[in-house]
């Protein structure tokens, strides 16, 4: 019984010493680019929590910041309020250092050197908060793309990405294009450039600039990234060539399926019924009509609009049963000039 009491007494004593030696922790913050001498917000250490008389019985107690980065701050006492506060000693940059963790040391009589510090009475953490002091930047300033003019609508033809070394909302970016054009659309959140209208038969490049803007206050906008997209035309045949000996068009119309350069379109099998996967209307035709030559409409999962040239999903696609769909379309303008196109859709 006596042994049990002694063990309990010693455990309590040790436990009590650990509680007394626990180091106090304080946390504050300051905005980057603040002028030297700016107060660290949210951080105030009550003088009575330090209990300086416990360590320095004689008058003359001094405080010193110790640890890596502590030289970027200085400590002072607000005697009227009985608080110990911190101020910056230089302009801080969050991109160089986002947080500081150092100690508050106590000296008796003098703190002329670090070896005069007799005890660390508190641990201090200071967060350097971000200000919107950087604009978004693109790695490349100019992008040139050659794009098949039979590319399926809503295809992602390019993706732009900018970087912002700020944080939080100051680094949250949106993208936009100037001037706006009807052929391509820049998705604001992702930077994806989508083909939204037909460029079939277009001979001249499409040029526009893309910018990135952050959500900071005030917001900052990047320098322009110039985009140039040059359509690459699929080959068209003139009906006059059908009169030449050996030309496959002179033998039978079904020989149109033997085109050496079909237009290939990739379509997801999840594409919904009624989706427009491509528009065949050539820019070089003032007014065109379209006719599905092969196969018959009831034998293919897509239809071709006679007036607009839209290729539309007519029934559900199934890659396992029909991985490739081939169709031949005849195009004719009001001048009587016609051509044919063989299209192959990969599901």
Buried (B, 14 or more C-beta within 10 A) or exposed (E): EEEEEEEEEEEEEEEEEEEEEEEBEBBBBBBBBBEEEBBBBEBBBEBEEBEBEEBBEEEEBBBBBEBEBBEBBBBEBEEEEEBBBBBBBEEBEBEEBBEBBBBBBBBBEEBEEEEBBEBBBBBBBBBBBBBBBBBBBBEEEEBEBEBBBBBBBBBEBBEBBBEBBBBEEBBBBBBBBEEEBEBBBBBBEBBBBBBEEBBBBBEEBBEBBBBBBBBBEEBBEBEBBEBEBBBEBBEBBEEEEBEEEEEBBEEEEEEBBEBEEBBBBEBEEEBEEEBBBBBBBBBBBEEBBBEBBBEEEEEBBBBBBEEBBBBBBBEEBEEEEEEEBBBBBBBBBEEEBBBBBBBBBEB
